[in-house]
Amino acid sequence: MRLRPLVSVVKFTWFVCLMVLLTWLAWHSESLYVDWPIYVALGYLWMSVVTFMHDATHDSLFPRRWQNQVFGTVAMLPLMVSFIAFKEDHLQHHRHNRSPKDPDAFTMGQRGIADFAVFYLYFFIGGLLTALHFTLIYPIKAFGLRQWAIHLFENGLKAALYISLIFWARSHDVLGEFLAVWLFPLLFFSLFNSFRFIAEHYETPWNRGNLMGTRTITSNRLHSYFWNNINWHIGHHVYPRVPWYNLVDLHRRLEPEIEALGAVVDKSYTQVCWNAFVKGPESEARLALVHPPVGTVRIPQPEPMIQAIPLKA
């Protein structure tokens, strides 16, 4: 749990420089074959920024709480979600992971029409649903006066920034370029974020704690590097104050317990998300077939017995 903030600062600075370079290339490019791969790469890198911000919600990026607060607020400015809304929701998610009180357990339900609609809409327009959830739905349900004040301040700051940049772009006749390098990467970020979010908890045991109710995806070094080890998710839920650069080591230390309890570890985001896409929203009844309740054992059906027919002498 020892913090090394310089490691985060150096890596974050490198990512920002890379994003600035890619944005400059897309801004000046006149080829769609150049622009769209760059938009995808920028969306992928926005996941990098958000995983840094995610550590800030747990005060595990910098040693002082106000430093994490400032970083989180600034990092979320280009996104249409306030840091305070994400933080309050996310901490509740950790307290009540994979239980009826989990604010992020929208994949669970009765598999009715509304459950299917929300589930599949999240795959494709997760960014829009996320903005709606964090801007209105969750604050109305959970915020007190203090949280509302911070939430409104952050959104006012975002509105002022967006309006200023749009007016600047219009006055310089570059509004199209500005909107393209801002909104198209956010579209791809939304897709990456939906796949990551679904994969972290879908079809893990229900109401059985943080270790069992979380999935680690070993994936590959590229994802681990650019998404700051968020894929090593079991250790994060068991010890959320452990910073991103120690999560792989934490997983190795937890491996005996993970294996003994049969916690969910998979190799591929694609495999998990395709499985979720095919099966659709969860329900407790369907989940009990995948993960029987504690204390129960699956008993295989016996093979049909073939009675021997005695031979006549």
N, C-alpha and C positions, 0 to 999 in steps of 0.2 A: 504493500500500500504506500510505499515511499514515493513521493512525487518528484519528478524530474521535469519541471516546466520548460526548461530550455529545449529538451527533446521535442516537445509539442510545438514550441514557437518556431524552431528551425524547420520542422516538417510542414507546418501550416504555411509558413512563408514560401517555401518551395512550391506548394500546391497553388497558392495565390499567384505566384509568378507564372506558373504553367497555364493557369486559367487566363491571365492577362494576355499572354502570348497567343493562345488559341483564339481568344476573342478578337484580338487585332487581326489575325489571319482571316477569320470569318468576315470581319467588317470590311476588309479590303479585297476579299475574293469576289470574283464575278462568276464562279462556277458552282453549281449545285452539287457537283461531285466532290468538291472540297468542303462546301458549307455544311452539308448534312452529317458527314462523319465527325466534323468538329462539334456540331450541336450535340451529338451523342456523347462524345468525349467530355464535353462541358457538363452535361447532365450527370455523367458518371462521377465527375470530380465534385459536383455539388453534393453527392453522397459523402464524399470525403469531408467536406465542410460540416455537414450535418452530424457526422459521427464524432467530430471534434466537439460540436455543440452538445451532443448527447453526453459526453464526459463532463461538460460544464454543469449539466443539470444535477450531477452527483457530486459536484465540487471536487472532482478528481483531476481537473486540468491544471489548476493553479492553487497555491496554498491558501489564499484568502477567498472567502465567499464572494465579496464584492467584485473581485477580479473575474471569477467565473460568471457572475451576473452580467458584467459589462461585456465580456466576450460573447456570451450567448445572445445578448440583445443585438449586438452589432452583426454577428454572424447570420442572424435571422432577418436582417433588414431586407435583403433582396427577395425573401420568401414571404408569402402572404399568411404567415402564422406568427403569433407573438411568442417570445421565449417563455414568459410567465405561464401562458396557457399550456405550452408543451411540457414545461417542467412540472406543473401541478398534476397534470394528467399522467405523466410518466411515472412520477413517484407513487401515485395511487396504483398504477399498473404493477409496480414492483411490490407494493404492500399486499395486493390481492390478486397476484398473478394466477391466471387460469382458474378463476372462481367467479361466482355470481356478481361480486362487487368490482371485478376488473373492468375499468372503463374502455379497455381496448379489445375486449372479448366479443367483438361483433360477429366473428365467424361462427359462434355458438348460437343455437336457437332451436326452433322446432321444424326447420327445413320447410317453412311456409313460403309463399310467393314473395313476401317482403324480404325474407332471409336470402333467398336466391338472388333477388334484384340487387340488394346491397352488396352481397358477396362478389358478384361478377362485375358490377359497376366499379367496385374498388380496384379490380385488376386494371381497368382501362382508364378510369378518371379518378384514381385515388387521390391525386393532388387536389382536385376540386372538392371532393368529399372531406378530405383532411382539413382544408381551409375552412369549410363550413363548420366542421366539428369544433375546431379550436377557436374559431372566431366567435361563434354564437352558442352552439349546443352545450359544450362542456362548461363555459363560463356561466351560462344561465343556470345550469344544474348545480354547480359546485363552488362558485366564487363568492367570497365575502367582499366587503368594501375595499379592503387593502388590495386584494388581487384585481378587482375591477379597475381601481385607480391606475395600477401599473399596466394592466392590459390596455386600457384606453390611451395611456401615454405612449406605449409602444406603437399602437396602431396609428395614432396621430403623427408620430415621428415617421412611420412608413409612408403615410399619405402625403406628408409634406415633401419627403424625399422623392416619391414617385412623380408628384405633380411638377416639382422643380426640374427633374430630369426630362420629363416629357415636354415641358415648355422649352427647355434648352435645346432638345433635339429638333423640335419644330422650328425654332428660330434659326437653326443652322441647316435646316432642310435635310436632316439625317434621321427622321423619326422611324422610317422603315428599318434602317440598319440597327437602330437602338432596340426596337421591339423584337427584332429577329434574334439578336444575341442575348436577349434577356428571356423571352418567352419560350422559344423553341428548346433551349437547354432545360428549362423548367418542366416542359412536357416529358422529356426523356428522364429527367430526375424523378418525376412522379411515377413512371413505370418501374424504374429501378427500386424506388422506395417501397412500392406496393409489393413487389416480388420479395424483397428482403423482409418486410414486415410479416407477410403471410408465412414465410418459411420459418421464422423464429419460434412460432408456437403452434402452428396448425397441426392437429392430430397428435398432440402430446397429451399425457394423462391429465384429466380434469380434476381440479381441486385437490391436488396432491403435493403442493409446495413448489418452490422455485426450482429446485434441482430437477425434479421429475417433469415439471410443466414447461420446460424450455428445451429447445433443440440447439445443439452445436452443429455447424456445417463446416467440415474441414476444408472444403472447397479447394482453393489454390492460392499460391503466394501473391498473385496479382490482386485478388479481392482482399486478402488479409492486409496487404500493404496499403492499398488505396482507401479501403474502408476501415482502416485502423482497428483491425482484429474484432470487429463487431460480430463476425461469424462465430467466434469462440464464445457463444452466448450463455452456456450453462454457468460457467465460472462467473460471468458478469452478474447473473441473477442471484447467485449464491453470495457473492461478495461484490456488491455494486460500487464500492469505493476504490476498487483496484483499478489503476489507470490502464489505458488501452495497450501500452507497450509491455505490460506484464501478464496479459490474459493468456497467452500461449503457455507460459510457464505455469500459471495457475491451473490451466486445464490438465497439464501433465501431473501436477500434484493431486488433482481430484480424480484422476483416471481410475484408481482402484474402487472408489466409491461409486463413480459413474457406471462402471462395468458391473459391480455387485448389485446395484439397484436396477440395472437395465434402463438407464436414462437414454434419451434419444440422441444419437449421433449419426449424421448422414454425411455423404460426400459431396452432394451437388445441389446448388440452388435450383437448377433447371429441373432436376428429378423431383424435388419436393414440390415445387410450384406446379409442375404438370400434374402430379398426383392430386394436388388440391383443386386444380382447375377441372379435372375429370370428375372428382367426387362431389364437389360443391360444398355448401356450408355444413358445419358439424351439428350434431345433436348428442346429448348424453347417451341416448340409447345406442346410436351407431358407434360412438367412441368406446363404449363398454365392450364392444366386440373386438376392437383393436387392442385395448388395454383393459383387461378384466379388473374389477375392483380388487383392492388389497385383500389378501386372504383367500382368494378364489383361484382355482387351478383349472385350466382347460383339460378335460378328460377326453382323450380320443375315443371315438366310437369303435367298439370291438369289431373285428372282422367276423362275417357270418360264419358260424360253425357248420362244418360239413360232417354229418353223422356217418360213421362207418357202418356199412351194411355187412353183417357177418356172412361169410361164404358157407354154403352148405357143403358138408363133407361128401 
